[in-house]
Amino acid sequence: MPAFTAPDGTRLAYHVSGEGPPLVCLPGGPVRASAYLGDLGGLSAHRRLVLLDLRGSGASQVPQDPATYRCDRLVDDVEALRAHLGLDTVDLLAHCAGANLAALYASRRPERVGRLALITPSVAAVGLTITADTRLATARLRRDEPWFADGYAALEEVAAGRAEDGHWARIAPFLHGRWDEAARALEAADAEQKNREAAAVYGAPGAYDPDVTRAALAALSAPVLVLAGEVDVNSPPSAMAAYAGLFPRADLVVQPGAGHYPWLDEPGRFTAAVAAFLRRPAARDAS
């Protein structure tokens, strides 16, 4: 398995599939092994996917200093991977919490970003607010599902700040366009693939400075894709529209009927949208 060494000596692994120009993929979780991304619904037919296992996850080494799990500290790992791959600029795809890392990387290393695809991204790094009312309104789009009543009752508790362990499993169907066997398998694998200690540190105080990040992203010349799922309660389309508005060259795509994992819900539609975006001229190509 290919690997490289981070600046602090931590050995980090990545997984490669497909052919063509590399696309570095940052997983969510936070700090979930990149295996859950699979081949992103067949995107490997269009690009060579380079799936990074963040430190302490998957096949990557556990760092000596747990404080290095913090999102802003991981920017150096992404830069080390770019250098290891011998790329002058890197095309990045990031999912969920991985988008926080991608946003920080783009804000600090804008000259190194060719294209940036944010898939149902977390908004923590840019300081946007997603209200409980917005999440609940998005959830009500699923009112005809057989699991809706139980899931919605649990979601109301979570939205009110009264979350308990059992609530998270009950609201899982809201993260998927189809609550089928593939969706259940992805949710079941989370416990094994996520580093809970690292997840607790990832967004710790000091990880984000939204004002600074937003100012930097407002000057980013690279093209950006923000892809939302129509029924995703985690990253609702209205919030994703606001996220896209932070960039000077961003496209918003809302995938119909999709949840938080749009490549799983309808692979063909997802790969078509992302592949079309990746064919757009990058920043320096367009200048």
C-alpha positions, 0 to 999 in steps of 0.5 A, a space after each residue: 500500500 502506498 504511503 508517505 511521511 508527514 512532517 512530524 514523522 507520522 506514516 500516512 497511507 493512501 489508496 489508489 484506483 482508476 486511471 487519469 489525472 489524480 484526484 485527492 479525496 479527503 474523507 469525512 467522519 471526522 477521521 473515518 477510514 477512507 474505505 467508505 468512499 469506495 470508488 465514489 460511485 464509479 468516479 474512478 472511471 474518470 480520474 485516478 482516485 487517491 483516497 487519503 487515510 487521515 492520521 490514526 485511521 485506516 492504514 495510517 499510523 497513529 501519531 505520537 501527539 494526539 493534538 495533531 488530530 486537530 483539523 488545522 494541523 492536518 493541512 500539513 498532511 495534505 500538503 505533504 501528500 501533494 508534494 509526495 505525488 509530485 503535483 504542482 497543483 492538486 484537484 481535491 474532493 472532500 466529503 462532509 467533515 473532510 470539507 473543513 480540512 479542504 477549506 483550510 487547505 485552500 485558504 492557506 495554499 490557494 496557489 496549490 489548488 486546481 479544482 475543489 469539489 465539496 460533497 455534502 460538506 460540513 460548514 464548521 470551518 466557514 462558520 455557517 449556521 444550519 438551524 434546527 428548523 432547516 434540518 427538520 423541514 428537510 426531514 419532512 420531505 421524507 414523511 412518506 417513508 415507513 421509518 419516518 415517524 420514529 426517525 423524526 421523533 429522534 431528530 426532534 430530540 437531537 435538534 433540541 440538544 437532547 441527543 442520546 446514543 440511541 437517537 443517532 441510529 434512529 435518524 440514520 435513514 435521513 442521511 440516505 436517499 434510500 434506506 436500503 441494504 447498502 445504506 445500512 452497511 455503510 452505517 454499520 461500518 462507521 463504528 469500525 472505521 472511525 477513530 473516536 479519539 481523533 474525531 473528538 479532537 478534530 474540531 477542538 477549540 482553535 481548529 477553525 477561524 471562520 472569518 479568516 477562512 472565509 476572507 481567503 476563500 473569497 479570493 480563491 481563483 480555483 473553480 469550486 463545486 458544492 454538491 448537495 443532496 436534496 434530502 440531506 438533513 446534515 447539509 441541507 441545500 439552502 446551507 449549501 447554497 450559502 456555502 457556494 456563495 463564499 467562493 467567486 467561482 463556485 457551482 452549486 449542484 443539488 442531486 435530486 432525491 440524494 442524501 448525505 452520500 450521493 454517490 451511493 444513492 444514484 451513482 450515475 448522476 453523481 459521477 456525471 456531475 462531478 466528472 463534468 466539473 473536473 473537466 472545467 479549466 482550472 485556475 491557471 488554465 483559465 487565466 
